[in-house]
Amino acid sequence: TLFVVQLEIKKRKIIKIFIMNKEYINIYNNLINLTRNKKLFNYFTKNDEFSDRLIIFLIHFGFFLKVFKSEVPPKKMQHLYDYVFKQLEISIREIGYGDASINKKMKNYINLFYSIINQIENWDKYDFQKKNAFFSDYLNKSINMDKLTVYFDKYYIFLTNNTFNSFSKGVIKAKF
C-alpha cells in the first residue's frame, strides 16, 4: 500500500506540473516572441547576443509583473516566476554550460532581474532621459536609447490595456 500511495503522490505532482506548464507556457511564449522582435536589437546593436536578448526578456517580464501583480493572486505569480526562471535555466543548459556555471549564471540573472524590477517599479515617475539611462545601464551601451524607450513605453501601455488571461490563453499580436 505504501507503493500505491507514493505512486498516487507522484501522479498528482506530474499532473500539477503539466497543468502549470500548460497554464504558463503561453505567457512565456508571448514574452519570448516580444523579445525576438528584430527591431529591438536594431535600435541598440548590430549583434544579437544571448546576454542582450536575455536582458530584453527580463525587462519585458518585469513590466509584465508590474502591471499584473495587483490583478493576479501572489501564489499564481510565484508559480509563473518559477516557471519562467526554470525555462531560462533550461535554455542556458541547452547552450552548453555546466552545472556549476549554470548555478552562478542563474544567481547573476536573478539578481539582475530584481534590480530591473526595482527600476521598473518607478517607471511612471521617470522622465524620458531617466528611462534612456535605464536602458544604457542594463545594456551597457552608450548609444541613443530613444527608440527603445518609446518601444517599452508603448509596451507598458499595451499591457495595461490587456488582461492577464489574454496572455495565458494564446499567442497575442503585439500592436504597438
C-alpha positions as CSV (number, residue, x, y, z in Angstrom):
1,T,0.0,0.0,0.0
2,L,2.9,2.3,0.6
3,F,3.9,1.9,-3.1
4,V,0.3,2.8,-4.2
5,V,0.4,6.0,-2.0
6,Q,3.8,7.0,-3.4
7,L,2.6,6.4,-6.9
8,E,-0.5,8.5,-6.3
9,I,1.6,11.4,-4.9
10,K,3.9,11.2,-7.9
11,K,0.9,11.1,-10.2
12,R,-0.6,14.2,-8.6
13,K,2.7,16.0,-8.8
14,I,3.1,15.2,-12.5
15,I,-0.5,16.4,-13.2
16,K,0.2,19.6,-11.3
17,I,3.4,20.2,-13.3
18,F,1.6,19.5,-16.5
19,I,-1.3,21.9,-15.7
20,M,1.2,24.6,-14.5
21,N,3.2,24.2,-17.7
22,K,0.1,24.5,-19.9
23,E,-1.1,27.5,-17.9
24,Y,2.1,29.5,-18.2
25,I,3.6,28.3,-21.5
26,N,1.6,30.8,-23.5
27,I,2.7,33.7,-21.3
28,Y,6.3,32.6,-21.6
29,N,6.0,32.2,-25.4
30,N,4.4,35.6,-25.7
31,L,7.3,37.2,-23.8
32,I,9.8,35.2,-25.9
33,N,8.1,36.4,-29.1
34,L,8.2,40.0,-27.9
35,T,11.9,39.5,-27.1
36,R,12.7,38.1,-30.6
37,N,11.5,41.3,-32.2
38,K,14.4,42.1,-34.6
39,K,13.6,45.9,-34.5
40,L,14.5,46.0,-30.8
41,F,18.1,44.8,-31.5
42,N,18.5,47.1,-34.5
43,Y,17.8,50.0,-32.1
44,F,20.9,49.4,-30.0
45,T,23.2,46.8,-31.5
46,K,24.1,45.0,-34.7
47,N,24.9,41.9,-32.7
48,D,22.1,39.7,-31.5
49,E,23.8,38.2,-28.4
50,F,22.2,35.9,-25.8
51,S,23.0,38.2,-22.9
52,D,21.3,41.2,-24.6
53,R,18.3,39.1,-25.6
54,L,18.0,37.8,-22.0
55,I,18.1,41.3,-20.6
56,I,15.4,42.4,-23.0
57,F,13.4,39.3,-22.0
58,L,13.8,40.2,-18.3
59,I,12.7,43.8,-18.9
60,H,9.6,42.5,-20.7
61,F,8.9,40.1,-17.8
62,G,9.5,42.9,-15.3
63,F,6.9,45.1,-16.9
64,F,4.5,42.2,-17.1
65,L,4.8,41.5,-13.4
66,K,4.5,45.2,-12.6
67,V,1.2,45.5,-14.5
68,F,-0.4,42.3,-13.4
69,K,0.8,41.9,-9.8
70,S,-2.4,43.5,-8.5
71,E,-4.7,41.5,-10.8
72,V,-3.3,38.0,-10.1
73,P,-3.0,36.2,-6.8
74,P,0.6,36.2,-5.4
75,K,0.8,32.4,-5.4
76,K,-0.1,32.3,-9.1
77,M,2.5,35.0,-9.8
78,Q,5.1,33.0,-7.9
79,H,4.3,29.9,-10.0
80,L,4.7,32.0,-13.1
81,Y,8.0,33.4,-11.9
82,D,9.2,29.8,-11.0
83,Y,8.2,28.6,-14.4
84,V,9.9,31.4,-16.3
85,F,13.2,31.0,-14.5
86,K,13.1,27.2,-14.9
87,Q,12.7,27.8,-18.6
88,L,15.6,30.2,-18.6
89,E,17.7,27.6,-16.8
90,I,16.8,25.0,-19.4
91,S,17.8,27.4,-22.2
92,I,21.2,28.1,-20.5
93,R,21.7,24.3,-20.2
94,E,20.9,23.9,-23.9
95,I,23.7,26.4,-24.8
96,G,26.1,24.0,-23.1
97,Y,27.1,25.5,-19.8
98,G,28.0,23.1,-17.0
99,D,26.1,22.7,-13.7
100,A,28.5,24.9,-11.6
101,S,28.4,27.6,-14.3
102,I,24.6,27.5,-14.6
103,N,24.1,28.0,-10.9
104,K,26.4,31.0,-11.0
105,K,24.7,32.5,-14.1
106,M,21.2,31.9,-12.7
107,K,22.2,33.7,-9.5
108,N,23.5,36.6,-11.5
109,Y,20.4,36.7,-13.7
110,I,18.1,36.6,-10.7
111,N,20.0,39.5,-9.1
112,L,19.8,41.4,-12.3
113,F,16.1,40.8,-12.6
114,Y,15.5,42.1,-9.1
115,S,17.5,45.2,-10.0
116,I,15.4,45.6,-13.1
117,I,12.1,45.2,-11.2
118,N,13.2,47.9,-8.7
119,Q,13.8,50.3,-11.6
120,I,10.6,49.4,-13.4
121,E,8.6,49.9,-10.2
122,N,9.2,53.6,-10.6
123,W,8.8,53.8,-14.3
124,D,5.9,56.1,-14.2
125,K,7.9,58.7,-12.2
126,Y,10.9,58.7,-14.7
127,D,11.3,61.3,-17.3
128,F,12.5,60.4,-20.8
129,Q,16.2,60.9,-20.0
130,K,16.0,58.7,-16.9
131,K,14.3,56.0,-18.9
132,N,17.1,56.2,-21.5
133,A,19.7,55.9,-18.8
134,F,17.9,52.8,-17.5
135,F,18.5,51.0,-20.9
136,S,22.0,52.3,-21.2
137,D,22.9,51.0,-17.8
138,Y,21.5,47.5,-18.3
139,L,22.5,47.0,-21.9
140,N,26.0,48.6,-21.3
141,K,25.6,50.7,-24.4
142,S,26.4,54.4,-24.8
143,I,24.3,55.0,-27.9
144,N,21.0,56.8,-28.0
145,M,18.2,54.7,-26.5
146,D,15.2,56.8,-27.6
147,K,13.6,54.2,-29.7
148,L,14.0,51.5,-27.1
149,T,12.4,53.9,-24.5
150,V,9.5,54.6,-26.8
151,Y,9.0,50.9,-27.5
152,F,8.8,50.0,-23.8
153,D,6.5,52.9,-23.1
154,K,4.2,51.5,-25.7
155,Y,4.6,48.0,-24.4
156,Y,3.7,49.2,-20.9
157,I,0.5,50.9,-22.3
158,F,-0.2,47.7,-24.2
159,L,0.0,45.6,-21.1
160,T,-2.3,47.9,-19.1
161,N,-4.9,47.7,-21.9
162,N,-5.0,43.9,-21.8
163,T,-5.7,41.2,-19.2
164,F,-3.5,38.5,-17.7
165,N,-5.8,35.9,-19.2
166,S,-5.3,37.3,-22.7
167,F,-1.6,36.4,-22.4
168,S,-2.3,32.9,-20.9
169,K,-4.9,31.9,-23.5
170,G,-2.8,32.0,-26.6
171,V,-0.2,33.9,-28.6
172,I,-1.0,37.6,-28.7
173,K,-0.5,40.0,-31.5
174,A,1.5,42.9,-30.3
175,K,0.1,46.1,-31.8
176,F,2.4,48.8,-30.6
